[in-house]
């Protein structure tokens, strides 16, 4: 050995001398040592294979299992059972949701139909009330005209002959009353039926 420090060289020489001067190295030959090493490795591999087989037989064998058993097959079985339970409850939940959706859709359809019917009734009532309001508006206009004439006659009454004014007013009121009666016969006010 050639190194820069003399102590390492000295140690290397001492180690080499120690290895060569051991008693068993002189007794056993190199070839025999290699054979023993190969045999040892083969035996170690066989031992590892046997341990693996024992472990496999242990895990696959019958045992007294409990809810927290950590054997791989037991853990997988528990997880499978939990998954099956969850899927079954999810299926029930999904079917329940579909039924609720169908029921909600039926209720919505019924509410929509009821709303449409009520809207039609409202429109009919609105039309009837509008017709009545127009009828009363016309009557009001005629009454206002009649009152204006009366006030006009009152003003004339002070200046002219009262009997002629009274006859004229009576004739005008009779004409207006007849016109209103004929108008009422043609379009009577509608009463709500609801």
Secondary structure by P-SEA (a helix, b strand, c coil): cccccaaaaaaaaaaaaaaaacaaaaaccaaaaaaaaaaaaaaaaaaaaaaaaaaaaaaacccccccccccaaaaaaaaaaaaaaaaaaaaaaaaaaaaaaaaaaaaaaaaaaaaaaaaaaaaaaaaaaaaaaaaaaaaaaaaaaaaaaaaaaaaaaacccaaaaaaaaaaaaaaaaaaaaaaaaacccccccc
